[in-house]
Amino acid sequence: MAVLSPRIQITLGLIATITFFGTLYSYRNDTYLDTSNPLLAALPHPAHGHSFLASKKNILNQWFVKKAWGWTSLAFWAVWLTAPEGSSVKDGFAIGRWLGATAVWVLFVGWFFGPSLFDRIGDLSGRECVVILPSNASSGGSGPAAAVAAASETLYSSLTVPAKFCLGRVRISPESHPALFAHTPQSMQATTSHIPEWTANVTGSVPRFYRGHDVSGHTFLLTLSVLLLVDHLVRARRPARVATVGKGSGIVQHTPPSSPLWLVSLVGSWALVGLWMVMLGATAVYFHTWEEKLSGFLIAIVGYFVSQYPFDPTPISETSTTTTQMQDVPPKVTKVE
């Protein structure tokens, strides 16, 4: 069965190793950021000053990881379109494999008869819609770091609001939604509208979901992407099986001829797999608790196997028999007349 092939087992082992040791390092050295804590998640990572990968604003995160499924899909179809006729990657199931994996991505990240499955997991685990209040409206210092140090989890540093404001990404302030701030100190209500940090910073005025179980979306998405791409790329290099019809019948196995575009697509796609592995390591070291990374990893694995099984051209009951026959019987070239 292709979805349990050695290439997938090896890939899973690499992903698990990177995630495990990265997470172990993060706990031993206290490098991970608890993204479910609103006061911490709204701030830059403490290591962002000396570690490129710890910064949420690094170009790899902003331009690649946040658009990971788009890049993965581009690589997938570039390889398929440029592969020569007869390549094993064009086995008629490629579109099904991509659609299955894309459906998993959509259901967990985008929509599942309403909120996504990740949103529903968050609701069941007690997540809340929280807006981060301006730092100098809640403490005597300035800057978000002062708010965390002085206010911690107090009312003056964050405010829980109805979930509809998070779902609609509605910008709020004491002027636009006075009822939400009715029980906050008058001094804060009087000063927030004059604080640039409140009016200009998106994280300071648009509420987001925090607390609860924040499944690591990066771990989920990158794991799913790597599994899909590795399987696709190995299929692309696997010898094709071409049936001939003539006086007899036979199976000719040959490696499809290479073309420049195909080679570029293969190299670029493998480079993307390498990048996804690096960013998996960065997520393991710098972000999320171990439970959140584990859930993202396991959901990706289950989603991958469930979505790929219907598009495996080799039934599991025939895998061992077919493999044995192909090993014992040498390829035969049948002359067509």
C-alpha positions as CSV (number, residue, x, y, z in Angstrom):
1,M,0.0,0.0,0.0
2,A,1.6,3.2,-1.2
3,V,0.5,5.4,1.8
4,L,2.5,3.1,4.1
5,S,5.5,2.8,1.8
6,P,9.1,3.0,3.0
7,R,9.4,6.6,1.7
8,I,6.5,7.7,3.9
9,Q,7.7,5.8,6.9
10,I,11.2,7.4,6.6
11,T,9.6,10.8,6.2
12,L,7.4,10.4,9.2
13,G,10.5,9.3,11.2
14,L,12.3,12.5,10.2
15,I,9.4,14.7,11.0
16,A,8.9,13.0,14.4
17,T,12.6,13.3,15.2
18,I,12.7,17.0,14.3
19,T,9.6,17.8,16.3
20,F,10.6,15.6,19.3
21,F,14.1,16.9,19.7
22,G,13.1,20.5,18.9
23,T,10.4,20.4,21.6
24,L,12.8,18.7,24.1
25,Y,15.3,21.5,23.4
26,S,12.6,24.2,23.9
27,Y,11.7,22.8,27.3
28,R,15.2,22.3,28.5
29,N,16.2,25.8,27.5
30,D,12.9,27.5,28.0
31,T,12.8,28.8,24.4
32,Y,9.1,28.1,23.5
33,L,6.4,30.7,23.5
34,D,3.0,29.7,24.9
35,T,0.8,31.0,22.0
36,S,-2.4,30.4,24.0
37,N,-1.4,33.1,26.5
38,P,-2.7,36.4,25.1
39,L,-0.1,38.5,26.9
40,L,2.8,36.5,25.5
41,A,1.5,35.7,22.0
42,A,0.9,39.3,21.2
43,L,4.5,40.2,21.8
44,P,7.7,39.4,19.8
45,H,9.4,36.2,20.8
46,P,12.0,37.0,23.5
47,A,14.7,35.4,21.2
48,H,13.8,37.4,18.1
49,G,16.6,39.8,18.6
50,H,19.3,37.2,18.1
51,S,17.5,34.4,16.3
52,F,16.1,34.9,12.8
53,L,13.8,32.0,13.0
54,A,12.3,33.1,16.4
55,S,10.9,36.2,14.7
56,K,7.3,35.9,13.5
57,K,8.1,38.6,10.9
58,N,10.9,36.8,9.2
59,I,10.6,36.5,5.5
60,L,10.4,32.7,5.5
61,N,7.4,32.8,7.9
62,Q,5.6,35.7,6.2
63,W,6.1,34.7,2.6
64,F,6.4,30.9,2.7
65,V,5.0,29.3,5.8
66,K,1.9,31.4,6.0
67,K,1.2,30.6,2.4
68,A,2.5,27.0,2.7
69,W,-0.4,25.2,1.0
70,G,-0.2,27.5,-2.0
71,W,3.6,26.8,-2.4
72,T,3.0,23.1,-1.8
73,S,0.3,23.0,-4.5
74,L,2.4,25.0,-6.9
75,A,5.3,22.5,-6.5
76,F,2.9,19.5,-6.8
77,W,1.4,20.6,-10.1
78,A,4.7,21.9,-11.5
79,V,6.1,18.4,-11.2
80,W,3.0,16.8,-12.6
81,L,2.7,19.2,-15.6
82,T,6.4,18.9,-16.6
83,A,6.7,15.2,-16.1
84,P,7.2,13.2,-19.3
85,E,4.4,11.0,-20.6
86,G,4.5,7.6,-19.0
87,S,6.0,8.9,-15.7
88,S,4.6,7.1,-12.7
89,V,3.5,10.4,-11.2
90,K,0.9,10.6,-13.9
91,D,-1.0,7.5,-12.8
92,G,-4.4,9.1,-12.9
93,F,-4.7,9.4,-9.2
94,A,-2.6,12.6,-8.7
95,I,-5.6,15.0,-8.8
96,G,-7.4,12.8,-6.2
97,R,-4.3,12.8,-3.9
98,W,-4.1,16.6,-4.1
99,L,-7.8,17.1,-3.6
100,G,-7.9,14.7,-0.6
101,A,-5.0,16.6,1.1
102,T,-6.5,19.9,0.2
103,A,-9.8,18.9,1.7
104,V,-8.0,18.0,5.0
105,W,-6.4,21.4,5.0
106,V,-9.7,23.2,4.4
107,L,-11.7,21.3,7.0
108,F,-9.2,21.9,9.8
109,V,-8.1,25.4,8.9
110,G,-10.9,27.0,6.9
111,W,-14.4,25.6,7.1
112,F,-16.2,22.6,8.6
113,F,-19.9,23.4,8.1
114,G,-19.2,26.7,9.8
115,P,-16.1,27.2,11.9
116,S,-13.1,25.1,11.1
117,L,-12.2,22.0,13.1
118,F,-9.4,23.8,14.8
119,D,-11.9,26.5,15.8
120,R,-14.2,23.9,17.2
121,I,-11.3,22.2,19.1
122,G,-10.5,25.6,20.6
123,D,-14.1,26.2,21.6
124,L,-14.4,22.8,23.3
125,S,-11.1,23.5,25.2
126,G,-12.3,26.8,26.5
127,R,-10.8,29.4,24.3
128,E,-11.8,33.1,24.7
129,C,-12.0,36.1,22.5
130,V,-9.5,38.6,23.9
131,V,-8.3,42.1,23.1
132,I,-5.0,43.3,24.3
133,L,-5.3,46.6,26.0
134,P,-2.7,49.4,25.6
135,S,0.3,49.0,27.8
136,N,0.3,52.5,29.2
137,A,-3.4,52.4,29.9
138,S,-2.8,49.5,32.3
139,S,0.5,50.3,33.9
140,G,2.9,53.2,34.5
141,G,5.5,52.0,32.0
142,S,5.6,52.2,28.3
143,G,5.6,49.5,25.6
144,P,4.0,46.1,25.6
145,A,6.8,44.5,27.7
146,A,5.9,46.8,30.6
147,A,2.3,45.7,30.4
148,V,3.4,42.0,30.7
149,A,5.7,42.7,33.6
150,A,3.4,44.9,35.6
151,A,0.0,43.5,34.8
152,S,0.4,39.8,33.9
153,E,-3.1,38.3,33.6
154,T,-5.0,41.2,35.2
155,L,-8.0,43.0,33.9
156,Y,-5.8,45.9,32.9
157,S,-3.8,44.0,30.4
158,S,-6.5,42.1,28.5
159,L,-10.2,42.1,28.1
160,T,-12.4,39.2,27.1
161,V,-15.2,40.1,24.6
162,P,-17.9,38.1,22.8
163,A,-16.6,35.7,20.2
164,K,-18.3,37.5,17.3
165,F,-15.7,40.2,17.5
166,C,-13.0,37.7,16.8
167,L,-14.9,35.9,14.1
168,G,-15.6,39.1,12.3
169,R,-12.2,40.7,13.1
170,V,-13.9,43.8,14.3
171,R,-11.6,46.6,15.5
172,I,-12.8,47.8,18.9
173,S,-12.2,50.8,21.2
174,P,-14.0,52.5,24.1
175,E,-15.4,55.0,21.5
176,S,-16.7,52.4,19.1
177,H,-17.9,49.9,21.7
178,P,-18.3,51.7,25.0
179,A,-20.4,48.8,26.5
180,L,-17.5,46.5,26.3
181,F,-15.4,48.8,28.5
182,A,-18.1,49.7,31.0
183,H,-16.3,47.9,33.8
184,T,-12.8,49.0,33.1
185,P,-11.1,51.9,35.0
186,Q,-12.2,55.4,33.9
187,S,-8.6,56.5,33.4
188,M,-8.1,53.8,30.9
189,Q,-11.2,54.6,29.0
190,A,-10.2,58.3,28.8
191,T,-6.7,57.6,27.5
192,T,-6.9,54.6,25.1
193,S,-8.1,56.6,22.1
194,H,-5.0,58.9,22.3
195,I,-2.5,56.0,22.4
196,P,-1.0,55.3,18.9
197,E,-0.3,51.7,20.0
198,W,-4.1,51.3,20.5
199,T,-5.3,52.9,17.3
200,A,-2.5,51.7,14.9
201,N,-1.4,48.3,16.1
202,V,-3.7,45.5,14.8
203,T,-2.9,43.2,17.7
204,G,-3.9,46.0,20.1
205,S,-7.3,46.7,18.8
206,V,-8.6,43.7,16.9
207,P,-9.4,40.8,19.3
208,R,-8.1,37.3,18.7
209,F,-8.8,33.9,20.2
210,Y,-6.5,32.9,23.0
211,R,-6.4,30.4,25.8
212,G,-7.8,26.9,25.4
213,H,-5.9,24.3,23.3
214,D,-4.2,26.1,20.4
215,V,-3.4,23.3,18.0
216,S,-0.1,24.1,16.3
217,G,-1.2,25.0,12.8
218,H,2.4,25.3,11.5
219,T,3.1,21.7,12.7
220,F,-0.1,20.4,11.1
221,L,0.3,22.3,7.8
222,L,4.1,21.6,7.3
223,T,3.7,17.9,8.2
224,L,0.9,17.4,5.8
225,S,2.8,19.3,3.1
226,V,6.0,17.3,3.5
227,L,4.2,14.0,3.4
228,L,2.2,14.9,0.2
229,L,5.3,16.3,-1.6
230,V,7.7,13.5,-0.7
231,D,5.2,10.9,-1.9
232,H,4.6,12.8,-5.1
233,L,8.3,13.4,-5.8
234,V,9.4,9.8,-5.3
235,R,6.6,8.7,-7.6
236,A,8.0,11.1,-10.2
237,R,11.3,9.3,-10.2
238,R,9.9,5.8,-10.1
239,P,10.2,3.8,-13.3
240,A,7.0,3.9,-15.4
241,R,5.1,0.7,-16.3
242,V,3.9,0.8,-19.9
243,A,1.7,-1.9,-21.4
244,T,2.2,-2.9,-25.0
245,V,-0.2,-4.7,-27.3
246,G,0.8,-6.9,-30.2
247,K,1.2,-10.6,-30.9
248,G,1.9,-10.9,-27.2
249,S,1.6,-8.7,-24.2
250,G,4.2,-7.5,-21.7
251,I,5.3,-4.7,-19.3
252,V,8.2,-2.6,-20.2
253,Q,9.8,-0.7,-17.3
254,H,11.9,2.3,-18.1
255,T,13.0,5.6,-16.4
256,P,11.2,8.5,-18.1
257,P,13.5,10.8,-20.0
258,S,14.5,14.0,-18.2
259,S,13.6,17.5,-19.5
260,P,15.1,20.8,-18.1
261,L,11.7,22.0,-16.9
262,W,11.1,18.7,-15.1
263,L,14.5,18.8,-13.4
264,V,14.0,22.4,-12.3
265,S,10.6,21.4,-10.8
266,L,12.1,18.4,-9.0
267,V,15.0,20.4,-7.6
268,G,12.7,23.3,-6.5
269,S,10.2,20.9,-4.9
270,W,12.9,19.1,-2.9
271,A,14.2,22.5,-1.8
272,L,10.7,23.3,-0.6
273,V,10.6,20.1,1.4
274,G,13.9,21.0,3.0
275,L,12.5,24.5,3.9
276,W,9.4,22.9,5.4
277,M,11.6,20.7,7.5
278,V,13.6,23.7,8.8
279,M,10.5,25.6,9.7
280,L,9.1,22.5,11.5
281,G,12.2,22.6,13.6
282,A,11.8,26.4,14.2
283,T,8.2,25.8,15.3
284,A,9.3,23.0,17.6
285,V,12.0,25.1,19.2
286,Y,10.3,28.5,19.5
287,F,6.5,28.2,19.5
288,H,3.6,26.3,21.2
289,T,3.5,23.9,24.1
290,W,4.4,20.2,23.5
291,E,0.7,19.2,23.7
292,E,-0.2,21.7,20.9
293,K,2.6,20.5,18.7
294,L,1.8,16.8,19.3
295,S,-1.9,17.4,18.4
296,G,-0.9,19.2,15.2
297,F,1.5,16.4,14.2
298,L,-1.1,13.6,14.9
299,I,-3.9,15.4,13.1
300,A,-1.8,15.8,10.0
301,I,-0.8,12.2,10.0
302,V,-4.3,10.9,10.4
303,G,-5.6,13.4,7.9
304,Y,-3.0,12.4,5.4
305,F,-3.6,8.7,5.6
306,V,-7.4,9.0,5.5
307,S,-7.3,11.4,2.5
308,Q,-4.7,9.4,0.5
309,Y,-6.1,5.8,1.0
310,P,-8.9,6.1,-1.6
311,F,-6.4,7.2,-4.3
312,D,-3.8,4.4,-3.7
313,P,-3.8,2.4,-7.0
314,T,-2.5,-0.7,-5.2
315,P,-5.0,-2.5,-2.9
316,I,-3.4,-3.5,0.4
317,S,-4.2,-7.2,-0.2
318,E,-2.3,-7.2,-3.4
319,T,0.8,-5.2,-2.4
320,S,3.0,-8.0,-1.3
321,T,1.9,-10.3,-4.2
322,T,2.5,-7.6,-6.9
323,T,5.9,-6.7,-5.4
324,T,7.0,-10.3,-5.3
325,Q,6.0,-10.9,-8.9
326,M,7.7,-7.8,-10.2
327,Q,10.9,-8.8,-8.4
328,D,10.9,-12.4,-9.6
329,V,9.9,-11.8,-13.2
330,P,12.2,-9.7,-15.3
331,P,10.6,-7.0,-17.5
332,K,9.7,-8.2,-21.0
333,V,9.7,-6.1,-24.1
334,T,7.0,-7.1,-26.5
335,K,7.5,-6.2,-30.1
336,V,4.4,-4.4,-31.6
337,E,3.5,-5.2,-35.1
